Amino acid sequence: MDTFSCSIAITGASAVTVAGTGLDPILLALKEGRSCLRPVPEEVLAGGHGLLWGRAEQFKAADFMPPLKARKLDRCSQFAVATTGLALREAGIDKGAIPAERIGIALGCGFGGIANSAEFLTGYFRQGVAGLSPLLFPNTVANAPASNASIEFGFKGPNITFVQRFCSAESAILAACRFIEEDRADVMLAGGVDELTPLMMQGFASLGQVHSYASGFGEGCGILVLEREEHAAARGATIKARIGRIATLGLLLPTAEQAGIDRLLPAQRSFDQVSLSGAGSGIDLLEERVTAERFQRTGRVVGQSLAMGGVALGTFSHLLQPGQSGLHLAASPEGPYFAFSLHGGTFA
């Protein structure tokens, strides 16, 4: 469990999802009770009738960067660069305004570079070594999005990527908070990014998971701007929300589930709003043990994936009203599990 010695403020957030660019399309869909997911096309997955997915078809990388640069980046990196810029803009941070060594990025990424990896390996399988493209290789790794965002915006602070099942983004946000508490950065961009390809859906179908864990999968990016509250106040930033306690648990033992849940959840079990992210029976167990005026499942609107917790937390930070108490819960089928306590900030 982490209770930070300093107050961690969320001063900006943004997203790229099937709903569109920014958080407003997601907030509107939640208000209207409308899902943005669409049927999986027959040409993508034969026999996939009734299955939904959340491809960010509206996203155009050329809206955020020159076409030549966009062509050099994998889809996840395009998402990350675009969302980082949008989140910084909302936080009121211009490029270069924070000393480069004092601003960093932490991202969760479950499937980053998978399309480029498939293309890279296809070249090898068809033509041998001569078919390998050196231009594709840098984008075949999960840490490419964080690296490309750092290059684009000149970050020279901490840079880390997590791949931790459905809690990848939550793991990254916890690390970012620790970097701030340890005075290794004044500002951290943190969240998650994932892509969704036809090949992935076919792979899930082959594994028999397309109707379970992969049901309603989405893609996109959600990033928060985190900073010490005193730092935010000194530059006159608006605080969207504050992160208090973050608890994490690796496993809920079948014979001791209640003991694990008691360690994970705060003593307070009643909240104004609760956000739920992830998959598996664990998320249902956690939901059953808290009460709230309102429960939010962003994944039902824009889809879930291994790193879509950044979208959920970014949205949640804008749903919490000043003074409200909030709890964000995330779970993977076999762990880990996360519980974030948040408090509504002061809106301009």
C-alpha positions in Angstrom: 0.0 0.0 0.0 1.2 3.5 -0.9 0.1 6.6 1.0 2.2 9.3 -0.4 4.1 11.8 1.8 3.1 14.6 -0.6 -0.2 15.3 -2.2 -0.3 14.1 -5.8 -2.5 16.2 -8.1 -4.0 15.4 -11.5 -3.8 18.6 -13.5 -4.6 17.4 -16.9 -5.8 14.3 -18.8 -6.8 13.3 -22.3 -7.5 10.3 -24.4 -7.8 8.9 -27.9 -10.4 6.2 -28.2 -13.2 4.8 -30.4 -15.3 7.7 -29.0 -13.0 10.2 -30.6 -10.3 12.6 -29.5 -10.2 13.9 -25.9 -12.3 13.1 -22.9 -15.4 15.0 -23.9 -16.7 12.3 -26.3 -16.3 9.7 -23.6 -18.0 11.9 -20.9 -20.9 12.5 -23.3 -21.3 8.8 -24.1 -21.3 8.0 -20.4 -23.9 10.7 -19.7 -26.1 9.3 -22.5 -25.6 5.7 -21.5 -24.3 4.9 -25.0 -21.6 2.5 -26.1 -19.3 3.5 -28.9 -18.3 -0.1 -29.6 -19.1 -1.5 -33.1 -19.7 -5.0 -34.5 -16.5 -6.8 -35.5 -16.6 -7.0 -39.3 -17.1 -10.4 -40.8 -13.9 -10.0 -42.9 -12.0 -9.5 -39.6 -13.4 -12.5 -37.8 -15.5 -15.0 -39.6 -18.4 -16.2 -37.4 -17.9 -13.3 -35.0 -21.6 -12.3 -35.1 -22.5 -10.4 -32.0 -19.0 -9.5 -31.0 -18.1 -5.8 -30.5 -14.8 -4.0 -30.6 -13.5 -0.4 -30.2 -11.2 0.5 -33.1 -10.3 4.2 -33.0 -11.3 4.8 -36.7 -11.7 8.5 -36.3 -8.1 9.0 -35.2 -5.8 10.6 -37.9 -2.2 10.9 -36.9 -1.7 13.7 -39.5 -3.8 15.9 -37.3 -1.1 15.8 -34.6 2.2 15.4 -36.5 3.7 15.8 -40.0 2.8 12.8 -42.3 6.4 11.8 -42.7 6.9 11.5 -38.9 3.6 9.7 -38.6 4.7 7.0 -41.1 7.8 6.3 -39.0 5.7 5.6 -35.8 3.7 2.5 -34.9 0.0 3.0 -34.1 0.5 3.0 -30.4 3.3 5.6 -30.6 1.0 7.8 -32.7 -1.7 7.5 -30.0 0.8 8.2 -27.2 2.3 11.3 -29.0 -1.1 12.7 -29.7 -2.5 12.1 -26.2 0.6 13.4 -24.5 0.2 16.7 -26.3 -3.5 17.0 -25.5 -2.9 16.2 -21.8 -0.1 18.7 -21.5 -2.3 21.3 -23.2 -5.1 20.8 -20.7 -2.6 21.0 -17.8 -1.4 24.3 -19.2 2.2 23.1 -19.8 3.9 24.3 -22.9 6.6 22.3 -24.5 9.9 23.2 -22.8 8.2 25.0 -19.9 9.4 22.3 -17.4 13.1 21.5 -17.2 13.7 18.4 -19.4 15.2 16.4 -16.5 12.2 17.1 -14.3 9.5 15.8 -16.5 9.1 12.1 -17.4 6.6 9.5 -18.6 5.3 6.1 -17.4 3.0 4.1 -19.6 1.3 0.7 -19.5 1.3 -1.1 -22.8 -0.1 -4.5 -23.5 0.0 -4.9 -27.2 2.3 -2.1 -28.4 4.0 -2.7 -31.6 2.2 -6.0 -32.4 1.2 -4.9 -35.9 4.8 -3.8 -36.7 6.1 -7.1 -35.2 3.8 -9.1 -37.4 5.0 -7.1 -40.5 8.6 -7.4 -39.4 8.5 -11.2 -39.0 6.4 -11.7 -42.1 9.2 -10.2 -44.1 11.6 -12.7 -42.5 9.4 -15.7 -43.1 8.9 -14.8 -46.7 12.4 -13.6 -47.7 14.7 -14.5 -44.9 17.2 -11.9 -43.5 16.8 -9.8 -46.7 13.1 -9.3 -45.8 13.8 -7.7 -42.4 13.0 -4.0 -42.4 15.3 -2.0 -40.0 12.7 0.8 -40.1 10.1 -1.4 -38.5 12.2 -2.9 -35.8 12.3 0.1 -33.3 8.5 0.0 -33.2 8.2 -3.7 -32.4 8.8 -3.2 -28.6 6.2 -2.2 -26.0 8.3 0.8 -24.7 8.3 2.5 -28.2 5.2 4.7 -27.3 6.8 6.2 -24.2 10.1 6.6 -25.9 8.6 8.3 -28.9 6.5 10.6 -26.8 9.6 11.6 -24.8 11.5 12.4 -28.0 8.7 14.4 -29.4 8.3 16.6 -26.2 11.8 16.6 -24.9 11.3 14.6 -21.7 14.6 13.6 -20.0 13.2 12.5 -16.7 12.1 8.9 -15.7 10.9 6.8 -18.6 9.4 3.4 -17.9 6.9 1.0 -19.5 4.8 -1.7 -17.7 3.2 -4.8 -19.2 1.1 -6.2 -16.4 -2.1 -7.7 -17.8 -5.3 -5.6 -17.4 -3.6 -3.4 -14.8 -0.7 -2.2 -16.9 -1.8 1.5 -16.8 -2.4 1.4 -13.1 1.1 0.0 -12.5 2.5 2.8 -14.5 0.6 5.5 -12.6 1.7 4.1 -9.3 5.3 4.2 -10.5 4.9 7.8 -11.6 3.5 8.8 -8.2 6.6 7.3 -6.6 8.9 9.2 -8.9 7.3 12.4 -7.8 7.3 11.5 -4.1 11.0 10.6 -4.4 11.7 14.0 -6.0 12.9 12.3 -9.2 10.5 14.5 -11.2 8.2 17.5 -10.8 5.8 16.3 -13.5 5.0 12.9 -14.8 2.8 11.9 -17.7 1.3 8.5 -16.9 -1.3 6.2 -18.2 -1.7 3.5 -20.8 -1.8 2.8 -24.6 -2.9 -0.2 -26.7 -3.8 -1.1 -30.2 -6.2 -3.5 -31.6 -5.7 -5.4 -34.9 -7.6 -8.0 -36.9 -4.7 -10.4 -36.3 -5.2 -10.0 -32.5 -8.9 -10.8 -32.7 -8.1 -13.9 -34.8 -5.5 -14.9 -32.2 -8.0 -14.5 -29.3 -10.5 -16.7 -31.3 -7.8 -19.4 -31.7 -7.2 -19.3 -27.9 -11.0 -19.5 -27.2 -10.9 -16.1 -25.5 -12.8 -14.0 -28.0 -16.0 -14.4 -26.1 -14.4 -13.9 -22.6 -11.4 -11.7 -21.9 -11.3 -10.3 -25.5 -15.0 -9.5 -25.6 -15.5 -5.8 -26.2 -11.8 -5.1 -26.7 -10.8 -1.5 -27.5 -7.8 0.5 -28.4 -6.4 3.9 -27.7 -4.6 5.9 -25.1 -5.3 7.6 -21.8 -2.8 9.8 -20.1 -2.8 11.8 -16.9 -0.6 14.8 -16.0 0.6 14.2 -12.4 2.5 16.6 -10.2 3.1 17.5 -6.6 0.3 19.7 -5.4 2.7 22.5 -4.3 4.3 22.5 -7.7 0.9 22.7 -9.4 -0.2 25.6 -7.1 3.1 27.5 -7.8 2.3 27.6 -11.5 -1.4 28.3 -11.0 -2.6 25.0 -12.4 -6.2 23.8 -12.0 -6.4 20.6 -10.0 -8.8 18.1 -11.5 -8.4 15.5 -8.7 -6.0 14.3 -6.1 -4.6 10.8 -5.7 -4.5 9.6 -2.1 -3.9 6.0 -1.2 -2.9 3.4 -3.8 -3.1 -0.3 -2.8 -2.1 -3.3 -4.9 -2.3 -7.0 -4.4 -0.8 -9.7 -6.6 -3.3 -12.5 -5.9 -6.6 -13.2 -4.2 -6.1 -16.6 -2.7 -9.1 -18.9 -3.2 -9.2 -19.7 0.5 -8.4 -16.2 1.8 -10.2 -13.9 -0.6 -11.8 -11.7 2.1 -8.4 -11.2 3.8 -6.9 -10.1 0.5 -9.8 -7.7 -0.2 -9.5 -6.2 3.3 -5.8 -5.5 2.6 -6.6 -4.0 -0.7 -9.7 -1.8 0.0 -9.5 1.2 2.4 -11.3 1.2 5.7 -13.9 3.5 4.2 -16.2 1.4 1.9 -18.7 4.1 0.9 -17.8 6.6 -1.9 -19.5 9.2 -4.0 -18.3 7.5 -7.2 -16.5 4.3 -8.1 -14.6 3.5 -11.3 -14.2 -0.1 -12.5 -11.6 -1.3 -15.0 -10.2 -4.7 -16.0 -11.6 -8.2 -16.3 -12.2 -11.4 -14.4 -14.2 -12.4 -11.4 -11.9 -10.3 -9.1 -13.4 -7.0 -10.3 -16.9 -8.3 -9.4 -15.7 -9.4 -5.9 -14.3 -5.9 -5.3 -17.4 -4.2 -6.7 -19.6 -6.2 -4.3 -17.8 -4.9 -1.3 -18.1 -1.1 -1.8 -21.0 1.2 -2.1 -21.4 4.3 -4.1 -23.9 6.8 -5.5 -22.6 6.0 -9.0 -20.5 3.3 -10.6 -18.5 4.0 -13.8 -17.4 1.3 -16.3 -15.6 3.2 -19.0 -14.7 -0.1 -20.7 -18.3 -0.6 -21.6 -18.3 2.6 -23.6 -14.9 2.5 -25.3 -13.7 -1.1 -24.8 -11.2 -2.7 -22.5 -7.7 -3.8 -23.0 -4.5 -4.4 -21.0 -3.7 -0.7 -20.7 -7.0 1.0 -21.0 -7.0 1.8 -17.3 -5.4 5.2 -18.2 -8.6 6.1 -20.1 -10.7 5.0 -17.2 -8.7 7.0 -14.6 -8.5 10.1 -16.9 -12.2 10.0 -17.4 -12.8 9.4 -13.7 -10.7 12.4 -12.7 -13.1 14.6 -14.7 -16.3 13.0 -13.4 -15.4 13.6 -9.7 -16.8 16.9 -8.5 -15.0 19.1 -6.1 -15.0 17.5 -2.6 -16.3 14.2 -3.8 -14.6 10.9 -2.8 -13.8 8.3 -5.4 -12.4 4.9 -5.7 -10.9 3.3 -8.9 -10.7 -0.5 -8.8 -8.8 -2.5 -11.4 -8.3 -6.3 -11.8 -6.8 -8.9 -14.0 -8.2 -12.4 -14.2 -5.5 -13.9 -12.0 -4.2 -10.6 -10.5 -2.8 -8.1 -9.9 -5.5 -5.9 -8.3 -5.4 -2.1 -7.7 -7.4 0.3 -5.5 -6.9 4.0 -6.0 -8.5 6.5 -3.6 -9.2 9.9 -5.3 -10.7 13.2 -4.2 -12.3 15.7 -6.5 -10.3 18.8 -7.1 -11.1 22.4 -7.8 -12.3 23.3 -11.3 -11.7 26.6 -12.9 
